[in-house]
Amino acid sequence: HLRARHSRELLRVVREQIGTMSKLTPAQQQQQQMELFAQKQMFDLFNKLTIRCFDACVNDFTGREVLSKEKACSENCIAKYFAASDRVGQHFGEHFMRLNNAGA
């Protein structure tokens, strides 16, 4: 249900922004498209992270409350995901710097 709700919200936002695009200059349209792409990427990241951490951490469905171990697991899962993303970003940044320095 969560994925469907976020997909509907993304479609609503896209339709709103597409409706206003025809009134924009080509440069503004390009900027708008880049913003839409960034929003979609954020929605996709949120959905993937939610599914991954839920599947990894939540496995007791006997009660309505989130157990403390499930909450801790989810928080650790999210923190590890962002730490890994930062590390990959740093690696790519260093790699591109080396390429630029080698080509200079």
All heavy atoms as an XYZ file, in Angstrom:
840
protein
N       0.812     -1.202      0.000
C       0.000      0.000      0.000
C       0.856      1.266      0.000
O       0.508      2.241     -0.622
C      -0.924      0.012      1.199
C      -1.918     -1.109      1.199
N      -2.725     -1.384      0.119
C      -2.233     -2.025      2.138
C      -3.498     -2.401      0.408
N      -3.221     -2.823      1.629
N       1.967      1.199      0.725
C       2.850      2.353      0.808
C       3.428      2.707     -0.557
O       3.436      3.869     -0.957
C       3.983      2.072      1.796
C       4.931      3.220      2.108
C       4.164      4.368      2.757
C       6.029      2.755      3.040
N       3.857      1.696     -1.298
C       4.426      1.928     -2.623
C       3.379      2.528     -3.554
O       3.666      3.464     -4.303
C       4.961      0.626     -3.195
C       5.672      0.832     -4.522
C       6.120     -0.446     -5.144
N       7.195     -1.022     -4.355
C       7.839     -2.112     -4.683
N       7.527     -2.765     -5.775
N       8.809     -2.584     -3.940
N       2.154      2.020     -3.510
C       1.086      2.529     -4.376
C       0.769      3.979     -4.032
O       0.560      4.808     -4.922
C      -0.157      1.659     -4.245
N       0.747      4.307     -2.741
C       0.439      5.676     -2.317
C       1.509      6.636     -2.822
O       1.199      7.711     -3.333
C       0.346      5.743     -0.803
C      -0.136      7.080     -0.307
C      -0.387      7.147      1.183
N      -0.213      5.885      1.855
C       0.333      5.751      3.051
N       0.765      6.803      3.692
N       0.456      4.569      3.610
N       2.790      6.246     -2.704
C       3.864      7.115     -3.174
C       3.846      7.233     -4.695
O       4.136      8.296     -5.231
C       5.216      6.596     -2.688
C       5.421      6.794     -1.230
N       5.562      8.035     -0.665
C       5.473      5.908     -0.213
C       5.713      7.911      0.628
N       5.659      6.629      0.941
N       3.503      6.172     -5.383
C       3.416      6.225     -6.848
C       2.296      7.165     -7.276
O       2.469      7.943     -8.218
C       3.166      4.834     -7.415
O       4.264      4.013     -7.164
N       1.170      7.112     -6.594
C       0.060      8.026     -6.928
C       0.453      9.475     -6.667
O       0.137     10.364     -7.450
C      -1.193      7.661     -6.129
C      -1.905      6.421     -6.634
C      -3.285      6.268     -6.002
N      -3.258      6.220     -4.555
C      -3.116      5.113     -3.828
N      -2.979      3.942     -4.423
N      -3.119      5.164     -2.512
N       1.168      9.706     -5.568
C       1.616     11.060     -5.243
C       2.600     11.563     -6.295
O       2.514     12.697     -6.741
C       2.265     11.091     -3.855
C       2.835     12.428     -3.464
C       1.820     13.545     -3.319
O       0.608     13.254     -3.238
O       2.235     14.708     -3.294
N       3.513     10.712     -6.720
C       4.463     11.095     -7.759
C       3.734     11.432     -9.055
O       4.034     12.445     -9.694
C       5.478      9.978     -7.996
C       6.508     10.222     -9.092
C       7.337     11.456     -8.776
C       7.395      9.016     -9.269
N       2.756     10.617     -9.444
C       1.982     10.898    -10.661
C       1.246     12.233    -10.558
O       1.194     12.997    -11.522
C       0.975      9.774    -10.923
C       1.546      8.513    -11.545
C       0.482      7.424    -11.594
C       2.075      8.789    -12.934
N       0.695     12.517     -9.389
C      -0.014     13.788     -9.196
C       0.943     14.961     -9.382
O       0.642     15.925    -10.096
C      -0.644     13.839     -7.804
C      -1.486     15.100     -7.573
C      -1.888     15.256     -6.122
N      -0.754     15.438     -5.232
C      -0.040     16.571     -5.120
N      -0.327     17.614     -5.865
N       0.960     16.651     -4.275
N       2.118     14.873     -8.786
C       3.104     15.947     -8.895
C       3.552     16.110    -10.341
O       3.633     17.226    -10.852
C       4.317     15.659     -7.971
C       5.476     16.600     -8.262
C       3.905     15.747     -6.516
N       3.812     15.000    -11.022
C       4.257     15.052    -12.421
C       3.183     15.691    -13.290
O       3.482     16.552    -14.120
C       4.625     13.638    -12.929
C       4.796     13.622    -14.430
C       5.881     13.144    -12.236
N       1.942     15.296    -13.116
C       0.856     15.880    -13.924
C       0.724     17.373    -13.693
O       0.532     18.135    -14.648
C      -0.455     15.178    -13.606
C      -0.552     13.806    -14.211
C      -1.884     13.153    -13.912
N      -1.904     11.808    -14.450
C      -2.418     10.764    -13.837
N      -2.985     10.897    -12.665
N      -2.380      9.581    -14.394
N       0.838     17.803    -12.445
C       0.772     19.236    -12.146
C       1.896     19.986    -12.853
O       1.677     21.021    -13.466
C       0.911     19.475    -10.638
C      -0.337     19.278     -9.851
C      -0.100     19.530     -8.360
O       0.983     20.046     -7.991
O      -0.999     19.193     -7.584
N       3.104     19.436    -12.765
C       4.248     20.138    -13.327
C       4.255     20.091    -14.844
O       4.676     21.043    -15.489
C       5.533     19.592    -12.720
C       5.621     19.937    -11.249
C       6.893     19.473    -10.593
O       7.677     18.749    -11.180
N       7.101     19.898     -9.364
N       3.776     19.020    -15.425
C       3.685     18.947    -16.888
C       2.684     19.978    -17.401
O       2.903     20.613    -18.430
C       3.316     17.526    -17.354
C       4.524     16.606    -17.162
C       2.852     17.509    -18.808
C       4.254     15.148    -17.458
N       1.605     20.169    -16.662
C       0.606     21.162    -17.057
C       1.165     22.564    -17.111
O       0.756     23.376    -17.940
N       2.117     22.882    -16.252
C       2.701     24.223    -16.248
C       3.878     24.351    -17.207
O       4.292     25.458    -17.523
C       3.181     24.605    -14.832
O       4.199     23.698    -14.425
C       2.045     24.603    -13.839
N       4.405     23.234    -17.706
C       5.592     23.280    -18.566
C       5.354     24.012    -19.876
O       6.263     24.646    -20.392
C       6.105     21.866    -18.863
C       7.096     21.375    -17.884
S       7.894     19.906    -18.546
C       8.738     19.377    -17.102
N       4.160     23.906    -20.412
C       3.897     24.533    -21.708
C       4.010     26.051    -21.632
O       4.194     26.708    -22.651
C       2.515     24.131    -22.216
O       1.521     24.575    -21.312
N       3.946     26.618    -20.451
C       4.032     28.070    -20.277
C       5.459     28.540    -20.025
O       5.701     29.723    -19.878
C       3.151     28.495    -19.099
C       1.703     28.110    -19.252
C       0.940     28.357    -17.982
C      -0.449     27.746    -18.096
N      -1.144     27.733    -16.823
N       6.409     27.615    -19.996
C       7.787     27.943    -19.644
C       8.672     28.057    -20.879
O       8.378     27.487    -21.922
C       8.365     26.852    -18.728
C       7.617     26.582    -17.426
C       8.242     25.407    -16.693
C       7.592     27.815    -16.547
N       9.778     28.762    -20.719
C      10.775     28.836    -21.786
C      11.490     27.484    -21.857
O      11.423     26.688    -20.908
C      11.817     29.934    -21.478
O      12.566     29.539    -20.321
C      11.164     31.289    -21.257
N      12.197     27.212    -22.960
C      12.934     25.939    -23.051
C      13.909     25.732    -21.886
O      14.021     24.628    -21.363
C      13.662     26.039    -24.386
C      12.785     26.908    -25.206
C      12.227     27.923    -24.234
N      14.602     26.774    -21.463
C      15.541     26.639    -20.337
C      14.784     26.312    -19.051
O      15.231     25.478    -18.255
C      16.346     27.916    -20.164
N      13.641     26.944    -18.846
C      12.830     26.665    -17.670
C      12.265     25.246    -17.725
O      12.178     24.568    -16.703
C      11.702     27.680    -17.544
C      12.156     29.074    -17.175
C      11.027     30.094    -17.281
O      10.174     30.005    -18.158
N      11.047     31.060    -16.378
N      11.893     24.813    -18.926
C      11.387     23.443    -19.082
C      12.470     22.426    -18.734
O      12.206     21.428    -18.063
C      10.885     23.214    -20.515
C       9.587     23.903    -20.814
C       9.136     23.693    -22.259
O       9.774     22.976    -23.024
N       8.034     24.318    -22.631
N      13.702     22.696    -19.187
C      14.798     21.793    -18.874
C      15.039     21.750    -17.364
O      15.243     20.687    -16.787
C      16.067     22.218    -19.596
C      17.219     21.264    -19.384
C      18.455     21.664    -20.166
O      18.586     22.799    -20.627
N      19.377     20.745    -20.307
N      15.000     22.918    -16.721
C      15.170     22.976    -15.268
C      14.053     22.195    -14.573
O      14.297     21.438    -13.640
C      15.175     24.437    -14.786
C      15.299     24.595    -13.291
C      16.639     24.131    -12.755
O      17.656     24.196    -13.450
N      16.661     23.677    -11.521
N      12.842     22.359    -15.067
C      11.689     21.655    -14.502
C      11.855     20.137    -14.651
O      11.557     19.381    -13.731
C      10.404     22.121    -15.201
C       9.136     21.659    -14.560
C       8.752     22.506    -13.374
O       9.353     23.527    -13.093
N       7.733     22.089    -12.665
N      12.326     19.708    -15.812
C      12.548     18.279    -16.039
C      13.617     17.732    -15.105
O      13.480     16.618    -14.581
C      12.922     18.029    -17.503
C      11.766     18.201    -18.454
C      12.196     18.130    -19.909
O      13.368     18.282    -20.237
N      11.231     17.912    -20.799
N      14.670     18.507    -14.868
C      15.715     18.066    -13.947
C      15.160     17.956    -12.519
O      15.492     17.016    -11.791
C      16.910     19.018    -14.003
C      17.666     18.897    -15.302
S      19.094     19.995    -15.597
C      19.371     20.883    -14.134
N      14.310     18.885    -12.148
C      13.698     18.836    -10.819
C      12.766     17.632    -10.690
O      12.741     16.968     -9.652
C      12.953     20.129    -10.533
C      13.870     21.314    -10.320
C      13.136     22.638    -10.222
O      11.889     22.646    -10.116
O      13.817     23.681    -10.238
N      12.003     17.347    -11.750
C      11.136     16.169    -11.741
C      11.952     14.889    -11.607
O      11.586     13.979    -10.866
C      10.301     16.101    -13.024
C       9.068     16.976    -13.087
C       8.471     16.951    -14.491
C       8.047     16.522    -12.075
N      13.063     14.841    -12.322
C      13.935     13.673    -12.251
C      14.473     13.496    -10.830
O      14.486     12.392    -10.289
C      15.081     13.806    -13.255
C      16.030     12.647    -13.230
C      15.664     11.435    -13.787
C      17.277     12.770    -12.635
C      16.537     10.353    -13.760
C      18.150     11.695    -12.600
C      17.779     10.484    -13.164
N      14.891     14.592    -10.208
C      15.408     14.530     -8.837
C      14.319     14.071     -7.867
O      14.580     13.261     -6.970
C      15.968     15.887     -8.415
N      13.096     14.563     -8.057
C      11.987     14.139     -7.200
C      11.713     12.651     -7.371
O      11.497     11.934     -6.397
C      10.725     14.936     -7.516
C      10.775     16.349     -7.020
C       9.540     17.141     -7.428
O       8.716     16.682     -8.210
N       9.423     18.345     -6.888
N      11.734     12.182     -8.599
C      11.498     10.763     -8.847
C      12.590      9.921     -8.200
O      12.316      8.881     -7.595
C      11.435     10.467    -10.344
C      11.134      8.997    -10.635
C      11.186      8.687    -12.108
C      10.913      7.238    -12.402
N      11.629      6.266    -11.602
N      13.821     10.384     -8.308
C      14.924      9.658     -7.681
C      14.733      9.573     -6.170
O      14.989      8.535     -5.556
C      16.276     10.321     -7.999
C      16.651     10.279     -9.445
C      17.001      8.870     -9.910
O      16.510      7.871     -9.430
N      17.884      8.804    -10.872
N      14.264     10.662     -5.554
C      14.031     10.652     -4.111
C      12.898      9.694     -3.749
O      12.991      8.950     -2.775
C      13.714     12.064     -3.605
C      14.921     12.968     -3.565
S      16.274     12.330     -2.538
C      15.527     12.353     -0.931
N      11.813      9.706     -4.524
C      10.719      8.768     -4.282
C      11.211      7.327     -4.423
O      10.899      6.468     -3.595
C       9.553      8.998     -5.258
C       8.597     10.064     -4.828
C       8.491     11.233     -5.553
C       7.786      9.908     -3.713
C       7.608     12.219     -5.174
C       6.894     10.881     -3.329
C       6.800     12.047     -4.059
N      11.985      7.061     -5.461
C      12.504      5.712     -5.676
C      13.417      5.281     -4.533
O      13.329      4.152     -4.048
C      13.258      5.622     -7.007
C      12.345      5.685     -8.216
O      11.109      5.548     -8.050
O      12.862      5.881     -9.330
N      14.297      6.185     -4.102
C      15.191      5.883     -2.991
C      14.388      5.572     -1.728
O      14.650      4.588     -1.040
C      16.138      7.054     -2.726
C      16.966      6.968     -1.451
C      17.942      5.794     -1.515
C      17.690      8.267     -1.204
N      13.397      6.404     -1.450
C      12.570      6.190     -0.263
C      11.869      4.837     -0.328
O      11.860      4.087      0.656
C      11.539      7.318     -0.130
C      10.621      7.143      1.041
C      11.033      7.474      2.320
C       9.351      6.630      0.859
C      10.193      7.300      3.409
C       8.498      6.455      1.942
C       8.921      6.788      3.223
N      11.295      4.520     -1.475
C      10.596      3.243     -1.622
C      11.548      2.053     -1.456
O      11.239      1.092     -0.745
C       9.888      3.158     -2.971
C       8.626      3.982     -3.009
O       8.009      4.245     -1.981
N       8.237      4.409     -4.190
N      12.705      2.102     -2.104
C      13.663      1.006     -2.009
C      14.161      0.833     -0.581
O      14.255     -0.287     -0.072
C      14.851      1.250     -2.943
C      14.536      1.066     -4.397
C      15.739      1.402     -5.249
C      15.361      1.396     -6.715
N      16.474      1.825     -7.553
N      14.476      1.945      0.062
C      14.978      1.899      1.424
C      13.915      1.377      2.384
O      14.197      0.550      3.252
C      15.445      3.291      1.845
C      16.224      3.423      3.126
C      17.437      2.515      3.125
C      16.647      4.866      3.318
N      12.684      1.820      2.208
C      11.582      1.359      3.052
C      11.386     -0.141      2.904
O      11.288     -0.873      3.896
C      10.279      2.101      2.687
O      10.475      3.500      2.888
C       9.121      1.638      3.536
N      11.350     -0.610      1.691
C      11.131     -2.036      1.439
C      12.298     -2.859      1.971
O      12.104     -3.862      2.661
C      10.905     -2.288     -0.063
C       9.560     -1.711     -0.491
C      10.977     -3.774     -0.396
C       9.389     -1.595     -1.989
N      13.508     -2.436      1.667
C      14.692     -3.190      2.090
C      14.777     -3.289      3.612
O      14.977     -4.370      4.166
C      15.952     -2.539      1.539
C      17.227     -3.213      2.048
C      18.430     -2.681      1.368
N      18.348     -3.146     -0.016
C      19.177     -2.773     -0.958
N      20.142     -1.960     -0.690
N      19.055     -3.222     -2.180
N      14.627     -2.173      4.288
C      14.773     -2.192      5.750
C      13.568     -2.865      6.417
O      13.736     -3.560      7.418
C      14.981     -0.773      6.279
S      16.586     -0.074      5.757
N      12.381     -2.689      5.881
C      11.213     -3.379      6.435
C      11.393     -4.888      6.318
O      11.206     -5.623      7.292
C       9.938     -2.938      5.716
C       8.695     -3.587      6.261
C       8.022     -3.027      7.331
C       8.205     -4.763      5.708
C       6.870     -3.622      7.846
C       7.072     -5.372      6.209
C       6.399     -4.801      7.284
N      11.774     -5.343      5.136
C      11.963     -6.779      4.925
C      13.060     -7.337      5.827
O      12.953     -8.462      6.316
C      12.295     -7.082      3.469
C      11.097     -6.905      2.541
O       9.960     -6.809      3.042
O      11.319     -6.868      1.317
N      14.108     -6.567      6.056
C      15.224     -7.045      6.868
C      14.931     -6.999      8.365
O      15.460     -7.812      9.121
C      16.471     -6.217      6.572
N      14.090     -6.077      8.792
C      13.963     -5.811     10.231
C      12.628     -6.184     10.855
O      12.574     -6.459     12.056
C      14.216     -4.325     10.491
S      15.877     -3.793     10.024
N      11.573     -6.143     10.107
C      10.249     -6.375     10.702
C       9.807     -7.791     10.360
O       9.587     -8.116      9.201
C       9.221     -5.342     10.203
C       7.856     -5.593     10.825
C       9.705     -3.925     10.520
N       9.708     -8.621     11.401
C       9.313     -9.999     11.149
C       8.365    -10.558     12.203
O       8.002    -11.713     12.156
C      10.549    -10.903     11.021
C      11.513    -10.701     12.168
O      11.118    -10.360     13.260
N      12.783    -10.899     11.884
N       7.960     -9.731     13.157
C       7.014    -10.173     14.176
C       5.701     -9.426     13.962
O       5.597     -8.234     14.242
C       7.561     -9.892     15.575
C       6.648    -10.404     16.675
O       5.541    -10.898     16.363
O       7.038    -10.315     17.848
N       4.710    -10.136     13.450
C       3.427     -9.514     13.144
C       2.339     -9.932     14.126
O       1.156     -9.862     13.821
C       3.009     -9.861     11.710
C       3.977     -9.337     10.690
C       4.945    -10.163     10.151
C       3.935     -8.017     10.294
C       5.852     -9.682      9.221
C       4.837     -7.525      9.371
C       5.797     -8.359      8.832
N       2.759    -10.363     15.328
C       1.783    -10.816     16.318
C       1.143     -9.661     17.071
O       0.123     -9.845     17.714
C       2.445    -11.782     17.322
O       3.528    -11.096     17.964
C       2.949    -13.040     16.624
N       1.729     -8.484     17.017
C       1.168     -7.323     17.709
C       1.127     -6.113     16.801
O       1.643     -6.136     15.689
N       0.515     -5.062     17.296
C       0.379     -3.833     16.504
C       1.562     -2.894     16.668
O       1.790     -2.031     15.838
C      -0.896     -3.099     16.912
C      -2.159     -3.885     16.620
C      -3.347     -3.061     16.997
N      -3.446     -1.990     16.024
C      -4.565     -1.614     15.441
N      -5.676     -2.187     15.756
N      -4.577     -0.634     14.571
N       2.292     -3.040     17.753
C       3.396     -2.136     18.057
C       4.683     -2.587     17.375
O       4.910     -3.774     17.178
C       3.622     -2.077     19.570
C       2.410     -1.590     20.353
C       2.035     -0.162     20.021
O       2.954      0.665     19.848
O       0.828      0.122     19.904
N       5.507     -1.606     17.046
C       6.838     -1.904     16.521
C       7.725     -2.239     17.719
O       7.790     -1.471     18.684
C       7.406     -0.696     15.748
C       8.827     -0.976     15.285
C       6.516     -0.347     14.573
N       8.372     -3.371     17.658
C       9.245     -3.778     18.756
C      10.509     -2.931     18.778
O      10.959     -2.426     17.737
C       9.616     -5.258     18.604
C       8.449     -6.253     18.567
C       8.976     -7.661     18.315
C       7.658     -6.183     19.863
N      11.103     -2.787     19.950
C      12.316     -1.966     20.073
C      13.445     -2.519     19.210
O      14.208     -1.757     18.614
C      12.750     -1.851     21.528
O      13.027     -3.120     22.066
N      13.549     -3.854     19.119
C      14.611     -4.430     18.279
C      14.350     -4.153     16.801
O      15.278     -3.961     16.024
C      14.768     -5.924     18.538
C      13.618     -6.783     18.079
C      13.882     -8.251     18.346
C      12.741     -9.090     17.788
N      12.975    -10.509     17.962
N      13.068     -4.098     16.389
C      12.735     -3.784     14.997
C      13.050     -2.320     14.699
O      13.579     -1.995     13.631
C      11.264     -4.073     14.718
C      10.916     -5.538     14.779
C       9.428     -5.809     14.720
O       8.617     -4.929     15.112
O       9.060     -6.904     14.270
N      12.750     -1.449     15.654
C      13.046     -0.019     15.479
C      14.554      0.202     15.387
O      15.024      0.919     14.499
C      12.460      0.785     16.633
C      12.681      2.263     16.504
C      12.039      3.028     17.644
C      12.326      4.508     17.485
N      11.801      5.293     18.577
N      15.299     -0.430     16.296
C      16.765     -0.288     16.274
C      17.343     -0.834     14.973
O      18.229     -0.217     14.365
C      17.374     -1.008     17.472
N      16.839     -1.976     14.534
C      17.308     -2.570     13.279
C      17.028     -1.631     12.104
O      17.893     -1.408     11.255
C      16.620     -3.917     13.060
S      17.063     -4.722     11.501
N      15.835     -1.053     12.064
C      15.468     -0.139     10.977
C      16.362      1.093     10.965
O      16.816      1.534      9.902
C      14.009      0.287     11.112
O      13.159     -0.812     10.992
N      16.605      1.654     12.146
C      17.477      2.834     12.227
C      18.892      2.502     11.770
O      19.513      3.285     11.048
C      17.463      3.383     13.654
C      16.139      4.019     14.020
C      16.019      4.356     15.501
O      16.911      3.989     16.296
O      15.003      4.988     15.856
N      19.398      1.341     12.185
C      20.733      0.919     11.744
C      20.765      0.665     10.240
O      21.746      1.004      9.562
C      21.179     -0.337     12.493
C      21.529     -0.059     13.929
O      21.899      1.050     14.285
N      21.387     -1.070     14.770
N      19.713      0.063      9.710
C      19.630     -0.227      8.284
C      19.709      1.071      7.477
O      20.472      1.178      6.512
C      18.320     -0.969      7.991
S      18.044     -1.365      6.262
N      18.950      2.062      7.896
C      18.932      3.356      7.197
C      20.291      4.035      7.315
O      20.834      4.551      6.330
C      17.801      4.250      7.741
C      16.449      3.646      7.342
C      17.931      5.678      7.244
C      15.264      4.242      8.071
N      20.863      4.029      8.521
C      22.172      4.666      8.728
C      23.243      3.994      7.866
O      24.079      4.678      7.261
C      22.541      4.601     10.204
N      23.230      2.667      7.806
C      24.214      1.955      6.992
C      24.039      2.258      5.519
O      25.015      2.410      4.772
C      24.116      0.445      7.229
C      24.707      0.008      8.533
C      24.599     -1.500      8.687
C      25.194     -1.958     10.002
N      25.136     -3.412     10.171
N      22.791      2.350      5.078
C      22.527      2.643      3.673
C      23.120      4.001      3.295
O      23.805      4.134      2.284
C      21.027      2.609      3.394
C      20.702      2.779      1.941
C      20.627      1.685      1.096
C      20.494      4.044      1.397
C      20.347      1.839     -0.251
C      20.213      4.201      0.053
C      20.127      3.105     -0.767
O      19.867      3.266     -2.095
N      22.859      5.013      4.132
C      23.367      6.352      3.823
C      24.888      6.411      3.955
O      25.553      7.099      3.170
C      22.684      7.415      4.677
C      21.298      7.738      4.196
C      20.199      7.490      4.988
C      21.089      8.273      2.934
C      18.914      7.766      4.534
C      19.819      8.552      2.468
C      18.730      8.299      3.277
N      25.453      5.697      4.921
C      26.918      5.663      5.053
C      27.537      5.028      3.819
O      28.551      5.519      3.298
C      27.311      4.901      6.320
N      26.937      3.944      3.345
C      27.446      3.291      2.142
C      27.304      4.208      0.929
O      28.218      4.292      0.093
C      26.711      1.975      1.901
N      26.187      4.899      0.830
C      25.984      5.831     -0.288
C      27.023      6.944     -0.260
O      27.562      7.322     -1.307
C      24.584      6.442     -0.229
O      23.616      5.458     -0.457
N      27.314      7.473      0.937
C      28.339      8.518      1.061
C      29.695      7.991      0.622
O      30.434      8.667     -0.088
C      28.427      9.019      2.503
C      27.266      9.906      2.890
O      26.544     10.381      1.987
O      27.084     10.114      4.101
N      30.000      6.780      1.033
C      31.301      6.195      0.683
C      31.429      5.992     -0.825
O      32.465      6.285     -1.420
C      31.493      4.877      1.410
C      32.862      4.331      1.223
C      33.169      3.254      2.194
N      34.513      2.785      1.915
C      35.214      2.072      2.723
N      34.722      1.741      3.882
N      36.410      1.676      2.398
N      30.374      5.507     -1.450
C      30.390      5.332     -2.907
C      30.545      6.686     -3.591
O      31.337      6.833     -4.538
C      29.110      4.606     -3.385
C      28.972      4.677     -4.895
C      29.104      3.162     -2.913
N      29.822      7.697     -3.097
C      29.941      9.039     -3.667
C      31.355      9.590     -3.546
O      31.886     10.186     -4.492
N      31.980      9.375     -2.388
C      33.358      9.827     -2.202
C      34.300      9.099     -3.161
O      35.205      9.702     -3.737
C      33.802      9.589     -0.765
C      33.190     10.534      0.223
C      33.589     10.193      1.649
O      34.013      9.083      1.942
N      33.426     11.157      2.535
N      34.083      7.806     -3.308
C      34.928      7.013     -4.206
C      34.835      7.536     -5.635
O      35.858      7.718     -6.308
C      34.526      5.539     -4.149
C      35.261      4.687     -5.119
N      36.577      4.310     -4.933
C      34.887      4.152     -6.308
C      36.980      3.581     -5.958
N      35.970      3.459     -6.804
N      33.609      7.797     -6.090
C      33.447      8.318     -7.445
C      34.074      9.695     -7.577
O      34.701     10.010     -8.590
C      31.979      8.363     -7.856
C      31.465      7.050     -8.361
C      30.444      6.395     -7.693
C      31.987      6.461     -9.499
C      29.968      5.175     -8.139
C      31.519      5.245     -9.964
C      30.504      4.598     -9.274
N      33.914     10.531     -6.554
C      34.520     11.858     -6.584
C      36.033     11.776     -6.702
O      36.650     12.496     -7.502
N      36.645     10.893     -5.899
C      38.096     10.709     -5.967
C      38.514     10.165     -7.329
O      39.522     10.591     -7.895
C      38.547      9.770     -4.856
C      38.407     10.361     -3.476
C      38.564      9.326     -2.373
O      38.822      8.143     -2.683
O      38.425      9.714     -1.195
N      37.739      9.238     -7.852
C      38.044      8.649     -9.160
C      38.010      9.719    -10.253
O      38.926      9.793    -11.088
C      37.051      7.530     -9.467
C      37.230      6.896    -10.809
N      38.294      6.072    -11.102
C      36.492      6.991    -11.942
C      38.206      5.682    -12.358
N      37.111      6.218    -12.889
N      36.985     10.567    -10.234
C      36.873     11.609    -11.267
C      37.971     12.652    -11.110
O      38.462     13.185    -12.098
C      35.491     12.249    -11.252
C      34.425     11.357    -11.831
C      33.338     10.980    -11.068
C      34.520     10.880    -13.120
C      32.365     10.151    -11.584
C      33.556     10.037    -13.658
C      32.480      9.682    -12.881
N      38.368     12.933     -9.867
C      39.473     13.876     -9.655
C      40.760     13.321    -10.248
O      41.532     14.047    -10.891
C      39.648     14.190     -8.170
C      38.594     15.129     -7.631
S      38.764     15.453     -5.869
C      40.388     16.144     -5.791
N      41.016     12.020    -10.044
C      42.207     11.388    -10.617
C      42.166     11.447    -12.142
O      43.167     11.705    -12.790
C      42.350      9.961    -10.131
C      42.861      9.831     -8.711
C      43.251      8.407     -8.365
N      42.128      7.491     -8.459
C      41.372      7.115     -7.426
N      41.619      7.568     -6.234
N      40.371      6.285     -7.604
N      40.975     11.186    -12.702
C      40.850     11.254    -14.163
C      41.119     12.661    -14.680
O      41.798     12.845    -15.686
C      39.459     10.795    -14.594
C      39.160      9.308    -14.513
C      37.694      9.036    -14.869
C      40.075      8.531    -15.445
N      40.560     13.658    -13.985
C      40.777     15.046    -14.394
C      42.242     15.446    -14.261
O      42.781     16.146    -15.127
C      39.894     15.995    -13.588
C      38.453     15.956    -14.023
O      38.149     15.579    -15.141
N      37.567     16.356    -13.137
N      42.885     15.027    -13.179
C      44.307     15.355    -12.991
C      45.181     14.659    -14.017
O      46.175     15.200    -14.467
C      44.745     14.993    -11.580
C      44.130     15.905    -10.542
O      43.725     17.024    -10.846
N      44.064     15.438     -9.304
N      44.825     13.439    -14.386
C      45.596     12.704    -15.394
C      45.438     13.339    -16.761
O      46.364     13.326    -17.561
C      45.144     11.246    -15.439
N      44.253     13.899    -17.035
C      44.002     14.516    -18.345
C      44.500     15.938    -18.430
O      44.600     16.498    -19.505
N      44.847     16.532    -17.319
C      45.277     17.947    -17.320
C      46.708     18.115    -17.752
O      47.519     17.327    -17.860
C      45.111     18.531    -15.927
